[in-house]
Amino acid sequence: MLSIEDKIFARIKAHGRGWVMTNSDFGDLAKTATIDWSLYRLKDKKIIRPLLRGIYDYPRFSELLQEDMTPDMEMVARAIARKFQWNILISGNAALNYLGLSTQIPMRLIYFSDGPNRRYEVGGRTIEFKHISLKEARFANIKSEIIVQALRELGAEHITTEVINKIRDFIPASERNKILKDTQFTTDWIHDKIKLICSEGN
């Protein structure tokens, strides 16, 4: 019979390297105190890496540099939101950065949240949550949110063939129909661009 620690590690491995977690991701497996102890043991064994209080990642490893890679800041933000049960929306600039459409690496990533204003320092960069009333449609797929926010930030006149191709590469062919359906009630010009992005490989 698997221990709680083994069950937690199995779930972590199933998500794969780079996943960022909090104890609420394992709430169905045991009581909070048991989960916290198991995560502490996995941290002590250097299997997972502490990022913030109660937030860990299963770090990716660089064969070239022979060291753990920096955490995925998008995943960190999502884990913080899960921990505190906030709804969040990625900002346009953060979405552009995530998609590789911005040449700058921002030291501060902004997310809009229905929770309080908060700021966290992770790996020399800042994740800032700004409280707003989230009236935008909620998307079933996080990729949908990232794409919509990036397109909105760029504006229709700046959506080039290069941008279309870059975003297309971000979406696995198997997810394109889901994203088309998920974004069907967005602004007309944004959904038209998403149709173009998803047009190949369907």
C-alpha positions in Angstrom: 0.0 0.0 0.0 1.4 3.4 -1.0 2.1 6.0 1.7 0.6 9.5 1.4 4.1 10.7 0.5 4.3 8.2 -2.3 0.8 9.2 -3.6 1.8 12.8 -3.5 5.0 12.2 -5.4 3.1 10.0 -8.0 0.8 13.0 -8.6 3.8 15.4 -8.9 5.5 13.1 -11.4 2.3 12.8 -13.4 2.3 16.6 -13.9 5.9 16.5 -14.9 9.0 18.7 -14.4 8.3 22.3 -14.0 4.9 21.9 -12.2 4.3 24.3 -9.3 2.2 23.0 -6.4 0.6 23.9 -3.1 -0.9 21.7 -0.4 -4.4 22.2 -1.8 -3.5 20.3 -4.9 -3.4 17.1 -2.7 -6.4 17.8 -0.5 -8.2 14.7 -1.6 -5.3 12.5 -0.4 -5.0 13.3 3.3 -5.5 15.9 6.0 -3.6 19.2 5.6 -1.1 18.4 8.4 -0.2 15.1 6.7 0.2 16.8 3.3 2.4 19.5 4.7 4.6 16.9 6.4 4.9 14.9 3.2 5.8 18.0 1.2 8.4 18.9 3.8 9.9 15.4 3.5 10.0 15.7 -0.3 11.6 19.1 0.0 14.2 17.7 2.5 15.0 15.0 -0.1 15.5 17.8 -2.6 12.8 16.3 -4.9 10.8 19.5 -4.8 12.0 23.0 -4.3 10.5 25.6 -2.0 9.6 28.9 -3.8 7.3 30.7 -1.3 5.7 29.7 2.0 3.6 26.7 1.0 4.5 26.8 -2.7 6.9 24.4 -4.3 8.0 23.3 -7.8 9.3 20.0 -9.3 12.2 21.8 -10.9 13.3 21.3 -14.5 17.0 20.4 -14.9 19.3 22.0 -17.5 21.7 19.3 -18.9 23.7 22.1 -20.4 24.2 24.1 -17.2 23.9 21.1 -14.9 21.6 22.9 -12.5 17.9 23.4 -11.8 16.2 25.9 -14.1 14.3 28.9 -12.9 10.7 28.3 -12.0 7.8 28.8 -14.5 6.4 32.1 -13.3 3.0 31.5 -14.9 2.7 28.3 -13.0 3.8 30.0 -9.8 1.1 32.6 -10.2 -1.5 29.9 -10.8 -0.4 28.0 -7.7 -0.6 31.1 -5.5 -4.2 31.7 -6.9 -5.1 28.1 -6.1 -3.7 28.3 -2.6 -5.8 31.4 -1.8 -8.8 30.4 -4.0 -8.5 33.6 -6.1 -9.7 34.0 -9.6 -6.9 35.6 -11.7 -6.4 37.0 -15.1 -3.0 37.3 -16.8 -2.1 40.9 -17.9 -1.4 41.6 -21.5 2.3 42.2 -21.0 2.7 39.0 -19.0 0.8 37.1 -21.8 3.1 38.5 -24.5 6.2 37.5 -22.5 4.8 34.0 -21.9 4.2 33.5 -25.6 7.6 34.8 -26.5 6.1 37.8 -28.3 8.0 40.3 -26.2 11.8 40.6 -26.5 12.0 42.0 -22.9 12.1 39.8 -19.8 10.0 41.8 -17.4 11.2 41.7 -13.8 7.6 42.3 -12.7 4.7 40.2 -13.9 1.2 41.5 -13.3 -2.0 39.5 -12.8 -5.4 40.8 -12.1 -7.2 39.1 -9.2 -10.5 39.2 -7.3 -8.3 38.8 -4.1 -6.3 41.5 -2.3 -3.4 43.4 -3.7 -0.3 41.2 -3.1 3.3 41.1 -4.3 5.7 38.1 -4.2 9.4 37.8 -5.0 10.4 34.6 -6.7 13.9 33.9 -8.2 14.7 37.6 -8.5 11.4 38.5 -10.2 8.2 39.9 -8.9 4.7 38.6 -9.3 2.1 41.3 -8.5 -1.6 40.7 -8.1 -3.8 43.7 -8.6 -7.3 43.6 -7.3 -10.1 44.3 -9.8 -13.6 43.2 -10.4 -13.2 40.4 -12.9 -16.0 40.9 -15.4 -14.2 39.2 -18.3 -15.4 35.8 -19.3 -13.7 33.0 -17.5 -12.1 30.5 -19.8 -12.0 26.7 -19.3 -8.5 26.5 -20.8 -5.7 28.7 -19.4 -4.1 28.8 -22.9 -7.3 30.6 -24.1 -6.9 33.3 -21.5 -3.2 33.8 -22.4 -3.9 34.1 -26.1 -6.9 36.5 -25.7 -4.9 38.8 -23.4 -1.9 38.8 -25.7 -4.0 39.6 -28.8 -5.9 42.3 -26.9 -2.6 43.9 -25.8 -1.1 43.9 -29.3 -4.3 45.3 -31.0 -5.7 44.1 -34.3 -3.4 46.2 -36.4 -0.3 44.6 -35.0 -1.3 40.9 -35.5 1.3 39.9 -38.1 1.8 36.5 -39.8 4.8 36.1 -37.5 2.6 36.6 -34.4 0.0 34.2 -35.8 2.6 31.5 -36.4 4.2 32.0 -33.0 0.8 31.6 -31.2 -0.1 28.6 -33.4 3.1 26.9 -32.3 1.9 27.4 -28.7 -1.3 25.4 -29.2 -1.1 21.6 -29.7 -3.3 20.6 -32.6 -5.4 18.4 -30.3 -6.4 21.5 -28.3 -7.3 23.9 -31.1 -11.0 23.0 -31.4 -11.4 23.3 -27.6 -9.8 26.8 -27.7 -12.0 27.9 -30.6 -15.1 26.9 -28.6 -13.7 28.4 -25.4 -13.2 31.8 -27.0 -16.3 32.0 -29.1 -17.9 34.8 -27.0 -14.8 37.1 -27.1 -14.6 40.3 -29.1 -15.3 39.5 -32.8 -11.8 40.6 -34.1 -10.1 38.5 -31.4 -12.1 35.4 -32.3 -11.4 36.0 -36.0 -7.7 36.0 -35.2 -8.0 32.8 -33.1 -9.8 31.1 -36.0 -6.9 32.0 -38.2 -4.4 30.7 -35.6 -6.3 27.4 -35.2 -6.9 27.0 -39.0 -4.0 24.6 -39.6 -3.9 21.1 -38.1 -7.6 20.9 -37.1 
